[in-house]
Amino acid sequence: MDEDELKLVLEKLDTVKLELLRLRAMLLPEEEATDQEKKEIAEATQEIEKGSTVKLEEFIKELSC
C-alpha cells in the first residue's frame, strides 16, 4: 500500500468515526450529549473538513477505549 492509498484509508476512517458519533447520538436520543462530547464532535467535523488525518494505530487505540 503506497502513501496515497494509506492517506485515503485514513480519511475514510475519519469519516466513519464521525458517522459513528452521529449514529450514537441518534440511537441514544434520551441522552443529551455532554459539552465535552459536543466539543469532540465539532472538532472531528472541522478536522474532516480540513482533510486532517490520524495514524491508523491512534484510530484503533481510540476505538478500543
CHARMM-style PDB file with segment names, atoms N, HN, CA, C and O in Angstrom:
ATOM      1  N   MET     1       0.857  -1.170   0.000  1.00  0.00      PROA
ATOM      2  CA  MET     1       0.000   0.000   0.000  1.00  0.00      PROA
ATOM      3  C   MET     1       0.904   1.235   0.000  1.00  0.00      PROA
ATOM      4  O   MET     1       1.772   1.377   0.862  1.00  0.00      PROA
ATOM      5  N   ASP     2       0.694   2.121  -0.970  1.00  0.00      PROA
ATOM      6  HN  ASP     2      -0.011   2.005  -1.670  1.00  0.00      PROA
ATOM      7  CA  ASP     2       1.537   3.314  -1.010  1.00  0.00      PROA
ATOM      8  C   ASP     2       0.944   4.420  -0.138  1.00  0.00      PROA
ATOM      9  O   ASP     2      -0.142   4.272   0.422  1.00  0.00      PROA
ATOM     10  N   GLU     3       1.663   5.511  -0.036  1.00  0.00      PROA
ATOM     11  HN  GLU     3       2.546   5.632  -0.491  1.00  0.00      PROA
ATOM     12  CA  GLU     3       1.282   6.602   0.862  1.00  0.00      PROA
ATOM     13  C   GLU     3      -0.077   7.208   0.510  1.00  0.00      PROA
ATOM     14  O   GLU     3      -0.852   7.541   1.406  1.00  0.00      PROA
ATOM     15  N   ASP     4      -0.375   7.356  -0.784  1.00  0.00      PROA
ATOM     16  HN  ASP     4       0.254   7.086  -1.512  1.00  0.00      PROA
ATOM     17  CA  ASP     4      -1.657   7.927  -1.194  1.00  0.00      PROA
ATOM     18  C   ASP     4      -2.814   7.019  -0.807  1.00  0.00      PROA
ATOM     19  O   ASP     4      -3.861   7.495  -0.368  1.00  0.00      PROA
ATOM     20  N   GLU     5      -2.631   5.725  -0.966  1.00  0.00      PROA
ATOM     21  HN  GLU     5      -1.780   5.338  -1.322  1.00  0.00      PROA
ATOM     22  CA  GLU     5      -3.680   4.777  -0.590  1.00  0.00      PROA
ATOM     23  C   GLU     5      -3.907   4.789   0.917  1.00  0.00      PROA
ATOM     24  O   GLU     5      -5.047   4.730   1.377  1.00  0.00      PROA
ATOM     25  N   LEU     6      -2.835   4.863   1.674  1.00  0.00      PROA
ATOM     26  HN  LEU     6      -1.909   4.910   1.300  1.00  0.00      PROA
ATOM     27  CA  LEU     6      -2.944   4.915   3.124  1.00  0.00      PROA
ATOM     28  C   LEU     6      -3.664   6.184   3.554  1.00  0.00      PROA
ATOM     29  O   LEU     6      -4.516   6.145   4.442  1.00  0.00      PROA
ATOM     30  N   LYS     7      -3.330   7.295   2.936  1.00  0.00      PROA
ATOM     31  HN  LYS     7      -2.638   7.326   2.215  1.00  0.00      PROA
ATOM     32  CA  LYS     7      -3.980   8.566   3.258  1.00  0.00      PROA
ATOM     33  C   LYS     7      -5.482   8.473   2.983  1.00  0.00      PROA
ATOM     34  O   LYS     7      -6.290   8.953   3.780  1.00  0.00      PROA
ATOM     35  N   LEU     8      -5.854   7.867   1.874  1.00  0.00      PROA
ATOM     36  HN  LEU     8      -5.198   7.477   1.228  1.00  0.00      PROA
ATOM     37  CA  LEU     8      -7.256   7.699   1.534  1.00  0.00      PROA
ATOM     38  C   LEU     8      -7.970   6.832   2.568  1.00  0.00      PROA
ATOM     39  O   LEU     8      -9.090   7.145   2.973  1.00  0.00      PROA
ATOM     40  N   VAL     9      -7.335   5.755   2.993  1.00  0.00      PROA
ATOM     41  HN  VAL     9      -6.426   5.501   2.664  1.00  0.00      PROA
ATOM     42  CA  VAL     9      -7.919   4.877   4.011  1.00  0.00      PROA
ATOM     43  C   VAL     9      -8.119   5.641   5.311  1.00  0.00      PROA
ATOM     44  O   VAL     9      -9.167   5.519   5.945  1.00  0.00      PROA
ATOM     45  N   LEU    10      -7.140   6.417   5.707  1.00  0.00      PROA
ATOM     46  HN  LEU    10      -6.289   6.516   5.192  1.00  0.00      PROA
ATOM     47  CA  LEU    10      -7.250   7.179   6.945  1.00  0.00      PROA
ATOM     48  C   LEU    10      -8.355   8.226   6.862  1.00  0.00      PROA
ATOM     49  O   LEU    10      -9.067   8.455   7.840  1.00  0.00      PROA
ATOM     50  N   GLU    11      -8.503   8.856   5.711  1.00  0.00      PROA
ATOM     51  HN  GLU    11      -7.926   8.670   4.916  1.00  0.00      PROA
ATOM     52  CA  GLU    11      -9.583   9.823   5.527  1.00  0.00      PROA
ATOM     53  C   GLU    11     -10.938   9.131   5.637  1.00  0.00      PROA
ATOM     54  O   GLU    11     -11.866   9.665   6.244  1.00  0.00      PROA
ATOM     55  N   LYS    12     -11.047   7.953   5.054  1.00  0.00      PROA
ATOM     56  HN  LYS    12     -10.293   7.519   4.560  1.00  0.00      PROA
ATOM     57  CA  LYS    12     -12.298   7.187   5.149  1.00  0.00      PROA
ATOM     58  C   LYS    12     -12.576   6.799   6.599  1.00  0.00      PROA
ATOM     59  O   LYS    12     -13.725   6.836   7.038  1.00  0.00      PROA
ATOM     60  N   LEU    13     -11.542   6.429   7.341  1.00  0.00      PROA
ATOM     61  HN  LEU    13     -10.609   6.398   6.984  1.00  0.00      PROA
ATOM     62  CA  LEU    13     -11.717   6.077   8.744  1.00  0.00      PROA
ATOM     63  C   LEU    13     -12.194   7.279   9.553  1.00  0.00      PROA
ATOM     64  O   LEU    13     -13.017   7.128  10.455  1.00  0.00      PROA
ATOM     65  N   ASP    14     -11.689   8.461   9.242  1.00  0.00      PROA
ATOM     66  HN  ASP    14     -11.020   8.583   8.509  1.00  0.00      PROA
ATOM     67  CA  ASP    14     -12.165   9.677   9.909  1.00  0.00      PROA
ATOM     68  C   ASP    14     -13.644   9.883   9.649  1.00  0.00      PROA
ATOM     69  O   ASP    14     -14.397  10.249  10.552  1.00  0.00      PROA
ATOM     70  N   THR    15     -14.058   9.646   8.416  1.00  0.00      PROA
ATOM     71  HN  THR    15     -13.447   9.348   7.683  1.00  0.00      PROA
ATOM     72  CA  THR    15     -15.465   9.790   8.057  1.00  0.00      PROA
ATOM     73  C   THR    15     -16.308   8.767   8.811  1.00  0.00      PROA
ATOM     74  O   THR    15     -17.395   9.085   9.294  1.00  0.00      PROA
ATOM     75  N   VAL    16     -15.808   7.550   8.910  1.00  0.00      PROA
ATOM     76  HN  VAL    16     -14.925   7.292   8.518  1.00  0.00      PROA
ATOM     77  CA  VAL    16     -16.519   6.504   9.646  1.00  0.00      PROA
ATOM     78  C   VAL    16     -16.658   6.898  11.111  1.00  0.00      PROA
ATOM     79  O   VAL    16     -17.720   6.710  11.704  1.00  0.00      PROA
ATOM     80  N   LYS    17     -15.611   7.434  11.690  1.00  0.00      PROA
ATOM     81  HN  LYS    17     -14.748   7.586  11.208  1.00  0.00      PROA
ATOM     82  CA  LYS    17     -15.654   7.845  13.094  1.00  0.00      PROA
ATOM     83  C   LYS    17     -16.732   8.900  13.303  1.00  0.00      PROA
ATOM     84  O   LYS    17     -17.496   8.824  14.265  1.00  0.00      PROA
ATOM     85  N   LEU    18     -16.798   9.871  12.422  1.00  0.00      PROA
ATOM     86  HN  LEU    18     -16.177   9.933  11.640  1.00  0.00      PROA
ATOM     87  CA  LEU    18     -17.809  10.911  12.542  1.00  0.00      PROA
ATOM     88  C   LEU    18     -19.210  10.322  12.410  1.00  0.00      PROA
ATOM     89  O   LEU    18     -20.115  10.688  13.160  1.00  0.00      PROA
ATOM     90  N   GLU    19     -19.385   9.419  11.464  1.00  0.00      PROA
ATOM     91  HN  GLU    19     -18.650   9.122  10.855  1.00  0.00      PROA
ATOM     92  CA  GLU    19     -20.696   8.788  11.282  1.00  0.00      PROA
ATOM     93  C   GLU    19     -21.082   7.966  12.504  1.00  0.00      PROA
ATOM     94  O   GLU    19     -22.250   7.945  12.892  1.00  0.00      PROA
ATOM     95  N   LEU    20     -20.116   7.293  13.112  1.00  0.00      PROA
ATOM     96  HN  LEU    20     -19.167   7.310  12.797  1.00  0.00      PROA
ATOM     97  CA  LEU    20     -20.405   6.532  14.329  1.00  0.00      PROA
ATOM     98  C   LEU    20     -20.850   7.451  15.462  1.00  0.00      PROA
ATOM     99  O   LEU    20     -21.749   7.108  16.230  1.00  0.00      PROA
ATOM    100  N   LEU    21     -20.226   8.602  15.561  1.00  0.00      PROA
ATOM    101  HN  LEU    21     -19.495   8.880  14.937  1.00  0.00      PROA
ATOM    102  CA  LEU    21     -20.644   9.571  16.577  1.00  0.00      PROA
ATOM    103  C   LEU    21     -22.065  10.054  16.307  1.00  0.00      PROA
ATOM    104  O   LEU    21     -22.860  10.197  17.235  1.00  0.00      PROA
ATOM    105  N   ARG    22     -22.386  10.305  15.039  1.00  0.00      PROA
ATOM    106  HN  ARG    22     -21.740  10.189  14.285  1.00  0.00      PROA
ATOM    107  CA  ARG    22     -23.739  10.741  14.690  1.00  0.00      PROA
ATOM    108  C   ARG    22     -24.756   9.650  14.978  1.00  0.00      PROA
ATOM    109  O   ARG    22     -25.823   9.926  15.528  1.00  0.00      PROA
ATOM    110  N   LEU    23     -24.437   8.410  14.611  1.00  0.00      PROA
ATOM    111  HN  LEU    23     -23.570   8.186  14.164  1.00  0.00      PROA
ATOM    112  CA  LEU    23     -25.341   7.294  14.879  1.00  0.00      PROA
ATOM    113  C   LEU    23     -25.555   7.106  16.372  1.00  0.00      PROA
ATOM    114  O   LEU    23     -26.670   6.833  16.816  1.00  0.00      PROA
ATOM    115  N   ARG    24     -24.514   7.249  17.125  1.00  0.00      PROA
ATOM    116  HN  ARG    24     -23.608   7.470  16.765  1.00  0.00      PROA
ATOM    117  CA  ARG    24     -24.618   7.134  18.582  1.00  0.00      PROA
ATOM    118  C   ARG    24     -25.586   8.177  19.118  1.00  0.00      PROA
ATOM    119  O   ARG    24     -26.418   7.882  19.977  1.00  0.00      PROA
ATOM    120  N   ALA    25     -25.474   9.382  18.613  1.00  0.00      PROA
ATOM    121  HN  ALA    25     -24.799   9.622  17.915  1.00  0.00      PROA
ATOM    122  CA  ALA    25     -26.372  10.448  19.046  1.00  0.00      PROA
ATOM    123  C   ALA    25     -27.817  10.141  18.662  1.00  0.00      PROA
ATOM    124  O   ALA    25     -28.739  10.436  19.423  1.00  0.00      PROA
ATOM    125  N   MET    26     -28.016   9.549  17.481  1.00  0.00      PROA
ATOM    126  HN  MET    26     -27.267   9.310  16.863  1.00  0.00      PROA
ATOM    127  CA  MET    26     -29.367   9.214  17.033  1.00  0.00      PROA
ATOM    128  C   MET    26     -29.945   8.046  17.836  1.00  0.00      PROA
ATOM    129  O   MET    26     -31.136   8.044  18.147  1.00  0.00      PROA
ATOM    130  N   LEU    27     -29.132   7.076  18.168  1.00  0.00      PROA
ATOM    131  HN  LEU    27     -28.165   7.078  17.915  1.00  0.00      PROA
ATOM    132  CA  LEU    27     -29.612   5.890  18.865  1.00  0.00      PROA
ATOM    133  C   LEU    27     -29.874   6.146  20.347  1.00  0.00      PROA
ATOM    134  O   LEU    27     -30.643   5.422  20.978  1.00  0.00      PROA
ATOM    135  N   LEU    28     -29.252   7.147  20.884  1.00  0.00      PROA
ATOM    136  HN  LEU    28     -28.627   7.735  20.371  1.00  0.00      PROA
ATOM    137  CA  LEU    28     -29.435   7.470  22.299  1.00  0.00      PROA
ATOM    138  C   LEU    28     -30.050   8.865  22.453  1.00  0.00      PROA
ATOM    139  O   LEU    28     -29.459   9.723  23.109  1.00  0.00      PROA
ATOM    140  N   PRO    29     -31.222   9.104  21.863  1.00  0.00      PROA
ATOM    141  CA  PRO    29     -31.788  10.453  21.895  1.00  0.00      PROA
ATOM    142  C   PRO    29     -32.136  10.929  23.296  1.00  0.00      PROA
ATOM    143  O   PRO    29     -32.153  12.132  23.555  1.00  0.00      PROA
ATOM    144  N   GLU    30     -32.416   9.995  24.205  1.00  0.00      PROA
ATOM    145  HN  GLU    30     -32.402   9.017  23.994  1.00  0.00      PROA
ATOM    146  CA  GLU    30     -32.756  10.415  25.560  1.00  0.00      PROA
ATOM    147  C   GLU    30     -31.531  10.913  26.324  1.00  0.00      PROA
ATOM    148  O   GLU    30     -31.655  11.553  27.368  1.00  0.00      PROA
ATOM    149  N   GLU    31     -30.373  10.616  25.801  1.00  0.00      PROA
ATOM    150  HN  GLU    31     -30.272  10.095  24.953  1.00  0.00      PROA
ATOM    151  CA  GLU    31     -29.134  11.042  26.455  1.00  0.00      PROA
ATOM    152  C   GLU    31     -28.610  12.288  25.757  1.00  0.00      PROA
ATOM    153  O   GLU    31     -28.237  12.249  24.584  1.00  0.00      PROA
ATOM    154  N   GLU    32     -28.586  13.382  26.484  1.00  0.00      PROA
ATOM    155  HN  GLU    32     -28.888  13.414  27.437  1.00  0.00      PROA
ATOM    156  CA  GLU    32     -28.062  14.630  25.936  1.00  0.00      PROA
ATOM    157  C   GLU    32     -26.537  14.549  25.898  1.00  0.00      PROA
ATOM    158  O   GLU    32     -25.897  14.116  26.857  1.00  0.00      PROA
ATOM    159  N   ALA    33     -25.982  14.967  24.790  1.00  0.00      PROA
ATOM    160  HN  ALA    33     -26.501  15.319  24.011  1.00  0.00      PROA
ATOM    161  CA  ALA    33     -24.519  14.972  24.672  1.00  0.00      PROA
ATOM    162  C   ALA    33     -23.940  15.955  25.678  1.00  0.00      PROA
ATOM    163  O   ALA    33     -24.473  17.043  25.895  1.00  0.00      PROA
ATOM    164  N   THR    34     -22.848  15.544  26.277  1.00  0.00      PROA
ATOM    165  HN  THR    34     -22.415  14.660  26.100  1.00  0.00      PROA
ATOM    166  CA  THR    34     -22.176  16.441  27.220  1.00  0.00      PROA
ATOM    167  C   THR    34     -21.465  17.538  26.439  1.00  0.00      PROA
ATOM    168  O   THR    34     -21.283  17.440  25.225  1.00  0.00      PROA
ATOM    169  N   ASP    35     -21.074  18.571  27.147  1.00  0.00      PROA
ATOM    170  HN  ASP    35     -21.222  18.651  28.133  1.00  0.00      PROA
ATOM    171  CA  ASP    35     -20.330  19.650  26.495  1.00  0.00      PROA
ATOM    172  C   ASP    35     -19.045  19.109  25.870  1.00  0.00      PROA
ATOM    173  O   ASP    35     -18.652  19.539  24.785  1.00  0.00      PROA
ATOM    174  N   GLN    36     -18.395  18.174  26.548  1.00  0.00      PROA
ATOM    175  HN  GLN    36     -18.714  17.825  27.429  1.00  0.00      PROA
ATOM    176  CA  GLN    36     -17.160  17.583  26.034  1.00  0.00      PROA
ATOM    177  C   GLN    36     -17.432  16.809  24.751  1.00  0.00      PROA
ATOM    178  O   GLN    36     -16.667  16.915  23.792  1.00  0.00      PROA
ATOM    179  N   GLU    37     -18.520  16.024  24.721  1.00  0.00      PROA
ATOM    180  HN  GLU    37     -19.142  15.938  25.500  1.00  0.00      PROA
ATOM    181  CA  GLU    37     -18.866  15.265  23.516  1.00  0.00      PROA
ATOM    182  C   GLU    37     -19.203  16.188  22.350  1.00  0.00      PROA
ATOM    183  O   GLU    37     -18.801  15.942  21.213  1.00  0.00      PROA
ATOM    184  N   LYS    38     -19.944  17.252  22.645  1.00  0.00      PROA
ATOM    185  HN  LYS    38     -20.270  17.452  23.569  1.00  0.00      PROA
ATOM    186  CA  LYS    38     -20.280  18.230  21.603  1.00  0.00      PROA
ATOM    187  C   LYS    38     -19.007  18.866  21.043  1.00  0.00      PROA
ATOM    188  O   LYS    38     -18.888  19.085  19.837  1.00  0.00      PROA
ATOM    189  N   LYS    39     -18.067  19.156  21.925  1.00  0.00      PROA
ATOM    190  HN  LYS    39     -18.163  18.978  22.905  1.00  0.00      PROA
ATOM    191  CA  LYS    39     -16.798  19.742  21.503  1.00  0.00      PROA
ATOM    192  C   LYS    39     -16.029  18.760  20.616  1.00  0.00      PROA
ATOM    193  O   LYS    39     -15.470  19.153  19.592  1.00  0.00      PROA
ATOM    194  N   GLU    40     -16.000  17.486  21.009  1.00  0.00      PROA
ATOM    195  HN  GLU    40     -16.454  17.166  21.841  1.00  0.00      PROA
ATOM    196  CA  GLU    40     -15.297  16.470  20.232  1.00  0.00      PROA
ATOM    197  C   GLU    40     -15.931  16.289  18.855  1.00  0.00      PROA
ATOM    198  O   GLU    40     -15.220  16.134  17.862  1.00  0.00      PROA
ATOM    199  N   ILE    41     -17.245  16.306  18.790  1.00  0.00      PROA
ATOM    200  HN  ILE    41     -17.822  16.432  19.596  1.00  0.00      PROA
ATOM    201  CA  ILE    41     -17.938  16.177  17.505  1.00  0.00      PROA
ATOM    202  C   ILE    41     -17.613  17.362  16.610  1.00  0.00      PROA
ATOM    203  O   ILE    41     -17.333  17.190  15.423  1.00  0.00      PROA
ATOM    204  N   ALA    42     -17.649  18.564  17.176  1.00  0.00      PROA
ATOM    205  HN  ALA    42     -17.876  18.704  18.139  1.00  0.00      PROA
ATOM    206  CA  ALA    42     -17.329  19.761  16.397  1.00  0.00      PROA
ATOM    207  C   ALA    42     -15.886  19.723  15.904  1.00  0.00      PROA
ATOM    208  O   ALA    42     -15.611  20.079  14.758  1.00  0.00      PROA
ATOM    209  N   GLU    43     -14.966  19.295  16.762  1.00  0.00      PROA
ATOM    210  HN  GLU    43     -15.189  19.006  17.693  1.00  0.00      PROA
ATOM    211  CA  GLU    43     -13.559  19.199  16.370  1.00  0.00      PROA
ATOM    212  C   GLU    43     -13.368  18.152  15.277  1.00  0.00      PROA
ATOM    213  O   GLU    43     -12.616  18.376  14.328  1.00  0.00      PROA
ATOM    214  N   ALA    44     -14.043  17.014  15.404  1.00  0.00      PROA
ATOM    215  HN  ALA    44     -14.654  16.833  16.174  1.00  0.00      PROA
ATOM    216  CA  ALA    44     -13.926  15.961  14.396  1.00  0.00      PROA
ATOM    217  C   ALA    44     -14.450  16.442  13.047  1.00  0.00      PROA
ATOM    218  O   ALA    44     -13.861  16.161  12.004  1.00  0.00      PROA
ATOM    219  N   THR    45     -15.558  17.166  13.082  1.00  0.00      PROA
ATOM    220  HN  THR    45     -16.037  17.395  13.930  1.00  0.00      PROA
ATOM    221  CA  THR    45     -16.125  17.709  11.850  1.00  0.00      PROA
ATOM    222  C   THR    45     -15.158  18.672  11.186  1.00  0.00      PROA
ATOM    223  O   THR    45     -14.955  18.617   9.973  1.00  0.00      PROA
ATOM    224  N   GLN    46     -14.562  19.549  11.974  1.00  0.00      PROA
ATOM    225  HN  GLN    46     -14.727  19.594  12.959  1.00  0.00      PROA
ATOM    226  CA  GLN    46     -13.599  20.520  11.434  1.00  0.00      PROA
ATOM    227  C   GLN    46     -12.376  19.807  10.862  1.00  0.00      PROA
ATOM    228  O   GLN    46     -11.883  20.181   9.798  1.00  0.00      PROA
ATOM    229  N   GLU    47     -11.890  18.795  11.554  1.00  0.00      PROA
ATOM    230  HN  GLU    47     -12.290  18.492  12.419  1.00  0.00      PROA
ATOM    231  CA  GLU    47     -10.717  18.060  11.077  1.00  0.00      PROA
ATOM    232  C   GLU    47     -11.006  17.378   9.747  1.00  0.00      PROA
ATOM    233  O   GLU    47     -10.165  17.384   8.848  1.00  0.00      PROA
ATOM    234  N   ILE    48     -12.184  16.797   9.621  1.00  0.00      PROA
ATOM    235  HN  ILE    48     -12.867  16.792  10.352  1.00  0.00      PROA
ATOM    236  CA  ILE    48     -12.545  16.130   8.374  1.00  0.00      PROA
ATOM    237  C   ILE    48     -12.671  17.145   7.250  1.00  0.00      PROA
ATOM    238  O   ILE    48     -12.219  16.896   6.132  1.00  0.00      PROA
ATOM    239  N   GLU    49     -13.276  18.279   7.537  1.00  0.00      PROA
ATOM    240  HN  GLU    49     -13.643  18.481   8.445  1.00  0.00      PROA
ATOM    241  CA  GLU    49     -13.427  19.315   6.519  1.00  0.00      PROA
ATOM    242  C   GLU    49     -12.073  19.850   6.056  1.00  0.00      PROA
ATOM    243  O   GLU    49     -11.911  20.209   4.890  1.00  0.00      PROA
ATOM    244  N   LYS    50     -11.101  19.904   6.970  1.00  0.00      PROA
ATOM    245  HN  LYS    50     -11.233  19.613   7.917  1.00  0.00      PROA
ATOM    246  CA  LYS    50      -9.757  20.374   6.625  1.00  0.00      PROA
ATOM    247  C   LYS    50      -8.940  19.286   5.929  1.00  0.00      PROA
ATOM    248  O   LYS    50      -7.891  19.562   5.347  1.00  0.00      PROA
ATOM    249  N   GLY    51      -9.426  18.061   5.995  1.00  0.00      PROA
ATOM    250  HN  GLY    51     -10.278  17.837   6.468  1.00  0.00      PROA
ATOM    251  CA  GLY    51      -8.683  16.958   5.397  1.00  0.00      PROA
ATOM    252  C   GLY    51      -7.626  16.393   6.323  1.00  0.00      PROA
ATOM    253  O   GLY    51      -6.707  15.709   5.872  1.00  0.00      PROA
ATOM    254  N   SER    52      -7.744  16.667   7.609  1.00  0.00      PROA
ATOM    255  HN  SER    52      -8.490  17.223   7.975  1.00  0.00      PROA
ATOM    256  CA  SER    52      -6.776  16.148   8.574  1.00  0.00      PROA
ATOM    257  C   SER    52      -6.883  14.631   8.660  1.00  0.00      PROA
ATOM    258  O   SER    52      -7.938  14.049   8.407  1.00  0.00      PROA
ATOM    259  N   THR    53      -5.782  14.016   9.017  1.00  0.00      PROA
ATOM    260  HN  THR    53      -4.925  14.490   9.222  1.00  0.00      PROA
ATOM    261  CA  THR    53      -5.769  12.564   9.164  1.00  0.00      PROA
ATOM    262  C   THR    53      -5.122  12.203  10.495  1.00  0.00      PROA
ATOM    263  O   THR    53      -4.490  13.032  11.148  1.00  0.00      PROA
ATOM    264  N   VAL    54      -5.298  10.951  10.874  1.00  0.00      PROA
ATOM    265  HN  VAL    54      -5.812  10.277  10.344  1.00  0.00      PROA
ATOM    266  CA  VAL    54      -4.658  10.420  12.067  1.00  0.00      PROA
ATOM    267  C   VAL    54      -3.965   9.124  11.684  1.00  0.00      PROA
ATOM    268  O   VAL    54      -4.299   8.504  10.674  1.00  0.00      PROA
ATOM    269  N   LYS    55      -3.015   8.726  12.482  1.00  0.00      PROA
ATOM    270  HN  LYS    55      -2.744   9.230  13.302  1.00  0.00      PROA
ATOM    271  CA  LYS    55      -2.345   7.460  12.247  1.00  0.00      PROA
ATOM    272  C   LYS    55      -3.319   6.328  12.547  1.00  0.00      PROA
ATOM    273  O   LYS    55      -4.108   6.420  13.487  1.00  0.00      PROA
ATOM    274  N   LEU    56      -3.268   5.272  11.763  1.00  0.00      PROA
ATOM    275  HN  LEU    56      -2.626   5.197  10.999  1.00  0.00      PROA
ATOM    276  CA  LEU    56      -4.161   4.137  11.925  1.00  0.00      PROA
ATOM    277  C   LEU    56      -4.065   3.562  13.336  1.00  0.00      PROA
ATOM    278  O   LEU    56      -5.077   3.176  13.922  1.00  0.00      PROA
ATOM    279  N   GLU    57      -2.871   3.504  13.873  1.00  0.00      PROA
ATOM    280  HN  GLU    57      -2.049   3.817  13.397  1.00  0.00      PROA
ATOM    281  CA  GLU    57      -2.681   2.966  15.224  1.00  0.00      PROA
ATOM    282  C   GLU    57      -3.433   3.806  16.260  1.00  0.00      PROA
ATOM    283  O   GLU    57      -4.031   3.262  17.187  1.00  0.00      PROA
ATOM    284  N   GLU    58      -3.400   5.137  16.098  1.00  0.00      PROA
ATOM    285  HN  GLU    58      -2.914   5.579  15.345  1.00  0.00      PROA
ATOM    286  CA  GLU    58      -4.095   6.014  17.027  1.00  0.00      PROA
ATOM    287  C   GLU    58      -5.602   5.817  16.914  1.00  0.00      PROA
ATOM    288  O   GLU    58      -6.313   5.819  17.919  1.00  0.00      PROA
ATOM    289  N   PHE    59      -6.085   5.646  15.681  1.00  0.00      PROA
ATOM    290  HN  PHE    59      -5.507   5.644  14.865  1.00  0.00      PROA
ATOM    291  CA  PHE    59      -7.511   5.447  15.480  1.00  0.00      PROA
ATOM    292  C   PHE    59      -7.978   4.160  16.130  1.00  0.00      PROA
ATOM    293  O   PHE    59      -9.007   4.145  16.806  1.00  0.00      PROA
ATOM    294  N   ILE    60      -7.241   3.087  15.938  1.00  0.00      PROA
ATOM    295  HN  ILE    60      -6.405   3.099  15.389  1.00  0.00      PROA
ATOM    296  CA  ILE    60      -7.599   1.802  16.530  1.00  0.00      PROA
ATOM    297  C   ILE    60      -7.560   1.887  18.046  1.00  0.00      PROA
ATOM    298  O   ILE    60      -8.437   1.354  18.726  1.00  0.00      PROA
ATOM    299  N   LYS    61      -6.555   2.551  18.572  1.00  0.00      PROA
ATOM    300  HN  LYS    61      -5.842   2.984  18.020  1.00  0.00      PROA
ATOM    301  CA  LYS    61      -6.451   2.724  20.024  1.00  0.00      PROA
ATOM    302  C   LYS    61      -7.664   3.475  20.556  1.00  0.00      PROA
ATOM    303  O   LYS    61      -8.204   3.111  21.600  1.00  0.00      PROA
ATOM    304  N   GLU    62      -8.099   4.513  19.856  1.00  0.00      PROA
ATOM    305  HN  GLU    62      -7.660   4.808  19.007  1.00  0.00      PROA
ATOM    306  CA  GLU    62      -9.247   5.305  20.268  1.00  0.00      PROA
ATOM    307  C   GLU    62     -10.525   4.451  20.262  1.00  0.00      PROA
ATOM    308  O   GLU    62     -11.356   4.577  21.162  1.00  0.00      PROA
ATOM    309  N   LEU    63     -10.679   3.598  19.267  1.00  0.00      PROA
ATOM    310  HN  LEU    63     -10.004   3.496  18.536  1.00  0.00      PROA
ATOM    311  CA  LEU    63     -11.870   2.746  19.181  1.00  0.00      PROA
ATOM    312  C   LEU    63     -11.920   1.736  20.306  1.00  0.00      PROA
ATOM    313  O   LEU    63     -13.002   1.364  20.761  1.00  0.00      PROA
ATOM    314  N   SER    64     -10.757   1.285  20.762  1.00  0.00      PROA
ATOM    315  HN  SER    64      -9.878   1.587  20.393  1.00  0.00      PROA
ATOM    316  CA  SER    64     -10.736   0.249  21.781  1.00  0.00      PROA
ATOM    317  C   SER    64     -10.990   0.780  23.187  1.00  0.00      PROA
ATOM    318  O   SER    64     -11.111  -0.001  24.130  1.00  0.00      PROA
ATOM    319  N   CYS    65     -11.070   2.078  23.335  1.00  0.00      PROA
ATOM    320  HN  CYS    65     -10.972   2.713  22.569  1.00  0.00      PROA
ATOM    321  CA  CYS    65     -11.310   2.667  24.672  1.00  0.00      PROA
ATOM    322  C   CYS    65     -12.763   2.602  25.061  1.00  0.00      PROA
ATOM    323  OT1 CYS    65     -13.131   3.051  26.146  1.00  0.00      PROA
TER     324      CYS     65
END
